[in-house]
Amino acid sequence: MLGNFQYYNPTKLYFGKDALEGLGIELSRYGKNVLLVYGGGSVKKNGIYDKVVKILKQHGKTVFEDGGVMPNPTVEKVREGCERARNAHADLILAVGGGSVCDYAKAVSVSEHCKEDFWQKYFIDFDEPTCEIVPVGCVLTMVGTGSEMNGGSVITNHGQKLKIGHVFGDSVFPKFSVLNPEFTYTVPRYQMISGIYDIMSHILEQYFSGTDDNTSDYIMEGLLRSLIHSAEIAVKNPEDYEARSNIMWIATWALNTLVAKGKTTDWMVHMLGQAVAAHTDATHGMTLAAVSLPYYRHILPYGVQKFARYAVNVWGVCAEGKTEEQTALEGLAAMEEWMKKIGLVMNLKELGANKEMLDGIVKSTVVMTGGYKVLSAQEIYGILEKSL
Amino acid sequence: MLGNFQYYNPTKLYFGKDALEGLGIELSRYGKNVLLVYGGGSVKKNGIYDKVVKILKQHGKTVFEDGGVMPNPTVEKVREGCERARNAHADLILAVGGGSVCDYAKAVSVSEHCKEDFWQKYFIDFDEPTCEIVPVGCVLTMVGTGSEMNGGSVITNHGQKLKIGHVFGDSVFPKFSVLNPEFTYTVPRYQMISGIYDIMSHILEQYFSGTDDNTSDYIMEGLLRSLIHSAEIAVKNPEDYEARSNIMWIATWALNTLVAKGKTTDWMVHMLGQAVAAHTDATHGMTLAAVSLPYYRHILPYGVQKFARYAVNVWGVCAEGKTEEQTALEGLAAMEEWMKKIGLVMNLKELGANKEMLDGIVKSTVVMTGGYKVLSAQEIYGILEKSL
């Protein structure tokens, strides 16, 4: 049943091969100082950086550089970014990159003018911003996180061994995002596949929760079926525009707040994956892939009806003459086959984890309560052991 | 394949049993003069009018009345509304009603300050507004049109025998909409069922077009399946909150621009239905229901693949051992059965049409080009004849 909620998503999207033209349109709304945020430099190699800078210059902007954003952006990097943004008197923070770069840009946008310690305020106390927020725009070069159309920002504090995500309200959403599927062509295969599973996991975290009849679940089944189909095409031919454009669009709608409206959600796979990442520094999507099936098989008895529905509506399993449990298990078997087919890492060993680390990972795992079973420490250990 | 497009939908939605609380939150953003727009008075009988006025008064607003908006709002009524809005120096136009009331409010919002003739400018020349636009908010009491989250406005000119819809840009979208499924409980059964089919038709008009692989089609399949399921529950028990809330949510997402992104669309069923309505004044959704199946069976050979996909993914038809055409036809048969089950009018005779009117209806029918077959006048006649 659809509960009480608000829906408001003010991010403007420019989608397609000509999407970068949207950047020029948007720039006229902002002052002349632009903090240009990007990652390790791949945007310089693939030419996207040059295209963006050319448009910025054409529109008379003064560009201040803030490169070197790492895949898991750190507290220290955010502090440095705030310093740069202040020195630049930034009127706009333009993120050119993937989810980490967008997440980082949002963290800087709410922290530049923050008088308190931003880490404590936003990521420990989960306060909302009270200071001026610098507007953020995104040019996306990698898909998965949905950060281009939501208020999420995940920041890592190595000193405290914490990686924490804050989902900010709509005032922190990017004002605009440029989504050109061709910009994702040069993403390395491993990252592309990891991103695809991240998208799938975002949907499943919201799907496997609740027992009501909710339109959101039907929308998610559609998104999943489209993702499964397009992923198989994209791994065979990463430059298949149709497949890459569908994947890009699914990523956005998987996590721009729509499909969670009126629903409870789980997010336990992400908690397990993030705990693994804190101990191994493995790629996000792969950590999710490695723990998913052991987790789902463990909780299946507590949500068997939904898992059976998933099998039929998403994986096309025929339910005739089978128990709900059999149908549900066939669905997960089909999912496993697909995961192997697209080349996901299906075990934690390959990601650098070993049995000795499990106790530590269990301790780092935040336990969620919205799924079909609230896990004990022992259950988490068991799931991680099966994921090795 | 997802083509180039922009997506921006700035309408804020308040959804659920407590949604009207959102009205209070929103009112603080606007000046004190509110033009309160409503229809034939059902909102006074069911108490929604009193609830709204109470909130307006609590927030210190001066309320100017503009009731009596008819199901197909006329040019004359819009002129009268502009006059009232000018006299009121309206800071906000608040529509309390169904799609017609929202459509009307939008027409007034772009016409109050328009120096030219609004009918000529917006509905004949399809110009965009250049004058100040008065903000619109909606409190929805009937679902179907999606007008609560889009720029659509359909106005009728009886003198010219024209009923024309203009889909305005995002500056004309309602600033906010209040969606309380309980407010739809008192809608008469015939109107509820008609609204359900209007929603279905909105989705199908966007679905039955194109041959590419597009995520939007998967989303639509999800929306359709949820609608089919909830409609059956709602006709049995109109006060089933779960079903009515799902139907309300589907109506919004069926026509708030999302599912048409990157796609071609058809809208031929609406053209046929509107032509019938111009000659009979029959209820919109019922005119669509009466012409749909003869139309779809006629164009099936030209889009058989999509119709077979529809049969399998929406109606659960098993394709094994069947030709595409057989599968496709079974899907339409399942649709027909469902339409009868929920009580739709399946023929034009019941809606007041007869054979003598067909030539006139053919002449009033606008021919669209985005579907699987561009119809000749003779084909239109044939479809209408089968719909009698």
Interface residues (C-beta under 8 A of the other chain):
Chain A: M1 L2 G3 N4 F5 Q6 Y7 Y8 N9 P10 T11 K12 L13 Y14 F15 G16 K17 D18 A19 G22 P181 D212 D213 N214 T215 D217 Y218 I219 M220 E221 G222 L223 R225 S226 H229 S230 Y241 E242 A243 S245 N246 M248 W249 I250 W253 K261 G262 N313
Chain B: M1 L2 G3 N4 F5 Q6 Y7 Y8 N9 P10 T11 K12 L13 Y14 F15 G16 K17 D18 A19 G22 P181 D212 D213 N214 T215 D217 Y218 I219 M220 E221 G222 L223 R225 S226 H229 S230 Y241 E242 A243 S245 N246 M248 W249 I250 W253 K261 G262 N313
